[in-house]
Amino acid sequence: MINALESTSTRPYLIRALYEWCTDNGYTPYVAVQVDDSVQVPREYVKNGEIVLNISFDATSSLKLGNDFIEFKARFAGTAREISVPVGRVIAIYARENGQGMAFPAPAPAEPAPAMPGMPALPVPSPASRTPLRDTARGGEGDASKVVHLVPDDGVGTVTGPVDLDEPPRPPAGGGARPSLKRIK
């Protein structure tokens, strides 16, 4: 019998399950990642040692949700980039539209490692400098062992009233042209 210390992490399985739940329900899956030198992301988009990535089908290509890494290609400001995130650095996965998802325990602080050639070294964020994700249902920082409604503490995407989970998300304001499909043969 395998004991708890010898078993594999549940984190990659939970990430894949919540990714599938988001896509099955028409939501946009986002992952929050605590960045260090093992994370391959555009450093100019890292804020307070963290980055939030849209991992939806429309935003990525060649997405692989493996047991050790999340890997995909995406465009940032029109430039194609290869993204590689160790699963252990993922601190949350949630639906952009309603904040439902799951937070994970933050990885242990790493020792500053030498920067990779061509990449600037990142400072290791202290727990006090990190902007925590809030549990909007309770108003405080969420318990990482439970599924919670998550929104960034910066106010973007903040739910202003009670959340009706049976009501579909409202389309973004701003109008614009009606979307259309183009058939490609």
C-alpha positions as a Markdown table, in Angstrom:
| # | Residue | x | y | z |
|---|---|---|---|---|
| 1 | Met | 0.0 | 0.0 | 0.0 |
| 2 | Ile | 1.3 | 3.5 | -0.9 |
| 3 | Asn | 1.4 | 6.0 | 2.0 |
| 4 | Ala | 0.7 | 9.7 | 1.6 |
| 5 | Leu | 4.3 | 10.6 | 1.3 |
| 6 | Glu | 4.9 | 8.3 | -1.6 |
| 7 | Ser | 1.7 | 9.1 | -3.6 |
| 8 | Thr | 1.7 | 11.7 | -6.4 |
| 9 | Ser | 0.4 | 15.2 | -5.9 |
| 10 | Thr | -3.4 | 15.8 | -6.4 |
| 11 | Arg | -2.7 | 19.3 | -7.7 |
| 12 | Pro | -2.3 | 18.4 | -11.5 |
| 13 | Tyr | -5.5 | 16.2 | -11.3 |
| 14 | Leu | -7.5 | 19.0 | -9.7 |
| 15 | Ile | -6.2 | 21.6 | -12.2 |
| 16 | Arg | -7.3 | 19.3 | -15.1 |
| 17 | Ala | -10.7 | 18.7 | -13.5 |
| 18 | Leu | -11.4 | 22.4 | -13.0 |
| 19 | Tyr | -10.1 | 23.2 | -16.5 |
| 20 | Glu | -12.5 | 20.7 | -17.9 |
| 21 | Trp | -15.4 | 22.0 | -15.7 |
| 22 | Cys | -14.7 | 25.6 | -16.9 |
| 23 | Thr | -14.6 | 24.7 | -20.6 |
| 24 | Asp | -17.7 | 22.4 | -20.3 |
| 25 | Asn | -19.7 | 25.3 | -18.8 |
| 26 | Gly | -18.5 | 28.0 | -21.2 |
| 27 | Tyr | -16.2 | 29.7 | -18.7 |
| 28 | Thr | -12.7 | 31.0 | -19.2 |
| 29 | Pro | -10.1 | 29.1 | -17.1 |
| 30 | Tyr | -7.4 | 31.3 | -15.5 |
| 31 | Val | -4.5 | 30.1 | -13.5 |
| 32 | Ala | -2.6 | 32.2 | -11.0 |
| 33 | Val | 1.1 | 31.4 | -10.8 |
| 34 | Gln | 3.7 | 32.3 | -8.3 |
| 35 | Val | 6.7 | 33.1 | -10.5 |
| 36 | Asp | 10.3 | 32.1 | -9.8 |
| 37 | Asp | 13.2 | 31.2 | -12.1 |
| 38 | Ser | 11.6 | 27.8 | -12.9 |
| 39 | Val | 8.6 | 29.5 | -14.5 |
| 40 | Gln | 8.9 | 30.4 | -18.2 |
| 41 | Val | 6.5 | 33.4 | -18.7 |
| 42 | Pro | 7.0 | 36.9 | -20.1 |
| 43 | Arg | 8.6 | 38.7 | -17.2 |
| 44 | Glu | 7.1 | 42.1 | -18.2 |
| 45 | Tyr | 3.7 | 40.8 | -17.2 |
| 46 | Val | 4.7 | 39.6 | -13.7 |
| 47 | Lys | 3.3 | 41.7 | -10.9 |
| 48 | Asn | 4.3 | 41.2 | -7.3 |
| 49 | Gly | 5.9 | 37.9 | -8.2 |
| 50 | Glu | 2.7 | 36.5 | -9.7 |
| 51 | Ile | 1.1 | 36.2 | -13.1 |
| 52 | Val | -2.5 | 35.3 | -14.1 |
| 53 | Leu | -2.7 | 33.3 | -17.3 |
| 54 | Asn | -5.7 | 32.7 | -19.5 |
| 55 | Ile | -5.5 | 29.0 | -20.5 |
| 56 | Ser | -8.6 | 28.7 | -22.5 |
| 57 | Phe | -8.7 | 27.0 | -25.9 |
| 58 | Asp | -9.1 | 30.3 | -27.7 |
| 59 | Ala | -6.1 | 31.9 | -25.9 |
| 60 | Thr | -3.6 | 29.0 | -26.2 |
| 61 | Ser | -2.3 | 26.5 | -28.7 |
| 62 | Ser | -0.6 | 23.2 | -27.9 |
| 63 | Leu | -1.9 | 23.2 | -24.3 |
| 64 | Lys | -0.6 | 20.3 | -22.3 |
| 65 | Leu | -1.8 | 20.0 | -18.7 |
| 66 | Gly | 0.8 | 17.4 | -17.5 |
| 67 | Asn | 1.5 | 16.1 | -14.0 |
| 68 | Asp | 4.7 | 18.2 | -13.8 |
| 69 | Phe | 4.2 | 21.1 | -16.1 |
| 70 | Ile | 1.5 | 23.2 | -17.8 |
| 71 | Glu | 2.9 | 24.0 | -21.2 |
| 72 | Phe | 1.4 | 26.0 | -24.1 |
| 73 | Lys | 2.0 | 28.7 | -26.7 |
| 74 | Ala | 0.2 | 32.1 | -26.4 |
| 75 | Arg | 0.4 | 35.6 | -27.7 |
| 76 | Phe | 1.3 | 38.5 | -25.5 |
| 77 | Ala | 0.9 | 41.9 | -27.2 |
| 78 | Gly | 0.9 | 40.1 | -30.6 |
| 79 | Thr | 4.2 | 38.2 | -29.9 |
| 80 | Ala | 4.0 | 34.4 | -29.8 |
| 81 | Arg | 5.6 | 33.0 | -26.6 |
| 82 | Glu | 6.2 | 29.5 | -25.2 |
| 83 | Ile | 4.9 | 29.2 | -21.7 |
| 84 | Ser | 6.0 | 26.6 | -19.2 |
| 85 | Val | 4.7 | 26.5 | -15.6 |
| 86 | Pro | 5.7 | 23.9 | -13.0 |
| 87 | Val | 2.4 | 22.6 | -11.6 |
| 88 | Gly | 3.8 | 23.2 | -8.1 |
| 89 | Arg | 3.9 | 27.0 | -8.8 |
| 90 | Val | 0.2 | 27.2 | -9.6 |
| 91 | Ile | -1.6 | 28.8 | -6.7 |
| 92 | Ala | -5.1 | 28.9 | -8.1 |
| 93 | Ile | -7.3 | 28.0 | -11.0 |
| 94 | Tyr | -10.7 | 29.7 | -11.4 |
| 95 | Ala | -13.3 | 30.8 | -13.9 |
| 96 | Arg | -12.9 | 34.4 | -15.0 |
| 97 | Glu | -16.6 | 35.0 | -15.3 |
| 98 | Asn | -17.7 | 34.1 | -11.7 |
| 99 | Gly | -14.5 | 33.5 | -9.7 |
| 100 | Gln | -15.3 | 29.9 | -8.9 |
| 101 | Gly | -12.3 | 27.7 | -8.6 |
| 102 | Met | -9.7 | 26.4 | -6.2 |
| 103 | Ala | -6.7 | 27.9 | -4.4 |
| 104 | Phe | -3.7 | 25.8 | -3.5 |
| 105 | Pro | -1.1 | 26.2 | -0.8 |
| 106 | Ala | 1.6 | 28.6 | -2.0 |
| 107 | Pro | 4.9 | 27.0 | -2.7 |
| 108 | Ala | 7.7 | 27.3 | -0.2 |
| 109 | Pro | 9.9 | 30.4 | -0.7 |
| 110 | Ala | 12.8 | 29.5 | -2.9 |
| 111 | Glu | 16.3 | 30.6 | -2.5 |
| 112 | Pro | 17.3 | 33.2 | -5.2 |
| 113 | Ala | 18.7 | 31.2 | -8.0 |
| 114 | Pro | 21.0 | 32.6 | -10.7 |
| 115 | Ala | 19.1 | 34.0 | -13.7 |
| 116 | Met | 19.0 | 32.1 | -16.9 |
| 117 | Pro | 21.0 | 33.6 | -19.7 |
| 118 | Gly | 19.0 | 36.4 | -21.3 |
| 119 | Met | 16.4 | 36.5 | -18.5 |
| 120 | Pro | 16.4 | 39.0 | -15.7 |
| 121 | Ala | 16.6 | 37.6 | -12.2 |
| 122 | Leu | 13.4 | 37.8 | -10.2 |
| 123 | Pro | 13.3 | 38.9 | -6.6 |
| 124 | Val | 11.7 | 36.3 | -4.3 |
| 125 | Pro | 8.5 | 38.0 | -3.1 |
| 126 | Ser | 7.9 | 38.1 | 0.6 |
| 127 | Pro | 4.5 | 36.8 | 1.8 |
| 128 | Ala | 3.7 | 40.4 | 2.9 |
| 129 | Ser | 4.3 | 41.8 | -0.6 |
| 130 | Arg | 2.2 | 39.2 | -2.4 |
| 131 | Thr | -1.4 | 40.4 | -3.2 |
| 132 | Pro | -3.6 | 37.5 | -1.9 |
| 133 | Leu | -6.6 | 36.2 | -3.7 |
| 134 | Arg | -9.8 | 36.9 | -1.7 |
| 135 | Asp | -12.6 | 34.5 | -0.9 |
| 136 | Thr | -15.5 | 36.8 | -1.8 |
| 137 | Ala | -18.0 | 34.6 | 0.0 |
| 138 | Arg | -16.3 | 35.2 | 3.4 |
| 139 | Gly | -14.6 | 38.5 | 2.7 |
| 140 | Gly | -11.2 | 37.3 | 3.9 |
| 141 | Glu | -8.3 | 35.3 | 2.5 |
| 142 | Gly | -9.5 | 31.8 | 1.5 |
| 143 | Asp | -8.7 | 28.5 | 3.1 |
| 144 | Ala | -6.6 | 26.8 | 0.5 |
| 145 | Ser | -8.1 | 23.4 | 1.3 |
| 146 | Lys | -11.6 | 24.4 | 0.1 |
| 147 | Val | -13.2 | 25.4 | -3.2 |
| 148 | Val | -13.9 | 29.1 | -3.0 |
| 149 | His | -15.0 | 32.0 | -5.2 |
| 150 | Leu | -11.8 | 33.8 | -6.1 |
| 151 | Val | -11.2 | 37.3 | -7.4 |
| 152 | Pro | -7.9 | 39.3 | -7.4 |
| 153 | Asp | -7.6 | 41.8 | -4.6 |
| 154 | Asp | -6.9 | 44.6 | -7.1 |
| 155 | Gly | -10.6 | 45.2 | -7.7 |
| 156 | Val | -10.6 | 43.9 | -11.3 |
| 157 | Gly | -13.4 | 41.4 | -11.6 |
| 158 | Thr | -14.7 | 42.0 | -8.1 |
| 159 | Val | -18.2 | 40.8 | -7.5 |
| 160 | Thr | -20.3 | 43.7 | -6.3 |
| 161 | Gly | -23.4 | 41.8 | -5.1 |
| 162 | Pro | -24.5 | 38.4 | -4.3 |
| 163 | Val | -23.6 | 35.8 | -6.9 |
| 164 | Asp | -26.4 | 33.9 | -8.5 |
| 165 | Leu | -24.8 | 30.7 | -9.8 |
| 166 | Asp | -27.9 | 29.7 | -11.8 |
| 167 | Glu | -27.8 | 33.0 | -13.8 |
| 168 | Pro | -25.4 | 32.9 | -16.9 |
| 169 | Pro | -22.7 | 35.5 | -17.0 |
| 170 | Arg | -23.5 | 38.8 | -18.6 |
| 171 | Pro | -21.6 | 39.8 | -21.7 |
| 172 | Pro | -19.0 | 42.5 | -21.3 |
| 173 | Ala | -20.3 | 46.1 | -21.8 |
| 174 | Gly | -19.0 | 48.2 | -24.6 |
| 175 | Gly | -21.2 | 47.0 | -27.6 |
| 176 | Gly | -19.2 | 46.4 | -30.7 |
| 177 | Ala | -20.0 | 44.5 | -33.8 |
| 178 | Arg | -22.0 | 41.3 | -33.6 |
| 179 | Pro | -19.7 | 38.3 | -33.8 |
| 180 | Ser | -19.9 | 36.1 | -36.8 |
| 181 | Leu | -18.4 | 32.7 | -37.8 |
| 182 | Lys | -16.4 | 32.2 | -41.0 |
| 183 | Arg | -16.7 | 28.8 | -42.6 |
| 184 | Ile | -13.3 | 27.5 | -43.7 |
| 185 | Lys | -13.3 | 24.5 | -46.1 |
